[in-house]
Amino acid sequence: MLRTVKPRNARSKRALDAREAKEVEDVRTAIFVKGTHTGEVVNGVMKELMALKRPDAISFSKKNTVRPFEDASSLEFWCNKNDATMFLIGQSTKKRPAGLTITRTFDSKVLDMCELGIDKFVSMAEFKTPKSTPGHKPMMHFASELFDTHPRFIQLKSLLMDLFNGEVIESICLPGLEHVISVTLSPAPSLQTANPILGESQDEDLQNLPKVHIRTYTVKLLPSGTRVPRVELTEMGPFIDLSLRRHQDADPEMWKAAMRRPKLKKQDLEKGLGKKRKNMEVDEMGDLRGRVHIAKQDLGKLQTRKMKGLKGVPGEEDGDSQDSEQEEASRRKRKRD
């Protein structure tokens, strides 16, 4: 258990407030950690992935004795100290050579993790093509239905999305889309799918699971004669082939707390409205419609166009006043009689 730090001044209070949960999360910072034994392949993969993650990446140059599946206390300590939420741990042993573990945390506690084996690696240096600008938000492409049906690949997709998603934005300029990270699966026999909501697990042998292929391309926009440009993809690297190994699912209660949304935010997403407003609704097409109520209008004070036909005859008003005076005098005379 980590001790609770109480702020001593306004500056430390602002720093602690910045680490608290937010409706829209900040960019996830990833820490790249080397285990006690790493090889050339593991070092190359971590270097290339860190280049794609920059500037939201922290590298530990020294080797550390870390075993995330046995003891995660060191990860939780680094998470709280560096304000990071993800870890990439590279380690190579005789039993599990060229291993890469992706770990995700929530509230300074380990949420879930997935271990991958590196089967093939092609560096960026082997592709003599232009590279993307560091810090640009990538486009993610997952080309298999197993990423939506199989629990192991659902977890891997979620981890990769959190790792490379970057800052949450509402719109982006087309020239800002510089590279694509494509994740595909090799052909494999049909696998039984499980319901991720119910948390069902599978006991298939890891050898039967298809391999994961990560490919990175740069985007080139060319004129097409229309408003929509023609898109060409160029190999940029790195190219990585991975195989699934050990994994650790999230605790149900912790996962429920991590996926909780504020009521106002949920209302925004489902109805298109923030705080409930009177006389406003969203129709079936998603358009916001409102009803405006105004007071009763006095048409007698309505300003109309001045036309000759609407003007009175000269002397007409004086004649009317004289007739009214005569009627008033006769009425008084009848009362006296």
Stockholm file with secondary structure:
# STOCKHOLM 1.0

chainA/1-337         MLRTVKPRNARSKRALDAREAKEVEDVRTAIFVKGTHTGEVVNGVMKELMALKRPDAISFSKKNTVRPFEDASSLEFWCNKNDATMFLIGQSTKKRPAGLTITRTFDSKVLDMCELGIDKFVSMAEFKTPKSTPGHKPMMHFASELFDTHPRFIQLKSLLMDLFNGEVIESICLPGLEHVISVTLSPAPSLQTANPILGESQDEDLQNLPKVHIRTYTVKLLPSGTRVPRVELTEMGPFIDLSLRRHQDADPEMWKAAMRRPKLKKQDLEKGLGKKRKNMEVDEMGDLRGRVHIAKQDLGKLQTRKMKGLKGVPGEEDGDSQDSEQEEASRRKRKRD
#=GR chainA/1-337 SS CCCCCCCSSHHHHHHHHHHSCCSSCCCCCEEEEECSSCCHHHHHHHHHHHHHHTTSEEEEEEECCCBTTTBCHHHHHHHHHHTCCEEEEEECCSSSCSEEEEEEEETTEEEEEEEEEEEEEECGGGCCSCCCCTTCCCEEEEECTHHHHCHHHHHHHHHHHHHHCCSCCSCCCGGGCCEEEEEEECCCCCCCCCCTTTTCCCCCCGGGSCCEEEEEEEEEEECCSSSSCEEEEEECSCEEEEEEEEEECCCHHHHHHHTCCCHHHHHHHHHSCSSCCTTEEECTTSCEEECCCCCCCCGGGCCCCCCGGGSCCTTHHHHHHHHHHHHHHHHHHHHHC
#=GC SS_cons         CCCCCCCSSHHHHHHHHHHSCCSSCCCCCEEEEECSSCCHHHHHHHHHHHHHHTTSEEEEEEECCCBTTTBCHHHHHHHHHHTCCEEEEEECCSSSCSEEEEEEEETTEEEEEEEEEEEEEECGGGCCSCCCCTTCCCEEEEECTHHHHCHHHHHHHHHHHHHHCCSCCSCCCGGGCCEEEEEEECCCCCCCCCCTTTTCCCCCCGGGSCCEEEEEEEEEEECCSSSSCEEEEEECSCEEEEEEEEEECCCHHHHHHHTCCCHHHHHHHHHSCSSCCTTEEECTTSCEEECCCCCCCCGGGCCCCCCGGGSCCTTHHHHHHHHHHHHHHHHHHHHHC
//
